[in-house]
Amino acid sequence: MKSEADIPELPLARYEFGVKDVERQEKARKLLQRQCMRDFGFEDFPLDPDTFVHMADAFESTLILVSPYGTLDLDRARRWGYGLDPDLAEKQEAVFRPKGRAVTGRERRVLEGPEASEGGRLVVDGKKVPKGGCSGKAERRMEAAVADPTRLGEYVSRRTAEIDKAVAKDERVRRAFRDWSRCVQDRGFKRYASPARASTDKAWSKGLDDGSSHRTKREVGTAVADVECNRGLNVTGVWWAVTAEKQRADLRRNKSRYEAVRKDQDRVRAVVREVLGEAG
């Protein structure tokens, strides 16, 4: 495999909400939230409000997610080592940045619900604010038809974590990582147990808190060797094949539980279609 685009979807992916699903759910949740706020007299409440509590000494940090097999992007490795492309980081942050104005103190009380000191009761515009405010009401509407919210939110991720542990112990994967490790070392760099260990070496970002790295000559060289050894030895291919095999086996053993998750997914999607005006 020469790029992340070459990696097929794993079997358990269909039992988790994808990016498009999450985007649609968020859009529906915000529509429900805004309608609730309007019901309490806040007619100009924004669809995407800024609910962040601004602090005088606030700072921003970036979270980097590293896959078990590292990265396959050779151009990125040559330019940024294990650090973030600042332009890409800015685009990603922009996606999550609120588009609407900041909420007022009065709006926040209705949006988030009454505090404990208010005895759990808050009346605005002649109506009692629901538990958890309009935000909580919107969340409950999204899960109203779900048979088991906990199972929907946690079952697949728990099973994935257990399967990943088994994959890491599989001799085929361990052998692939050993071969990769020797390959990187033979090119004059430090020996790491896995691509993930190489990309998270604290030496690359020591003293930094913005998700970047120092991009030293050693870091860039290690990153390039990492990617070239990964590609040449098909480390990602081995990891994917073993993971897919174990996920399929887990699906067979726990078919009814996975199908129950799938049904609850469809229930959430039905609510989203209704809220977005697509049902019918």
Helices and strands as residue ranges (DSSP letters): G 4-6, G 11-15, H 19-39, H 74-80, H 86-96, H 105-112, G 116-118, E 123-124, E 127-128, H 133-142, H 149-169, H 171-186, H 195-199, G 202-204, H 217-233, H 235-253, H 255-275
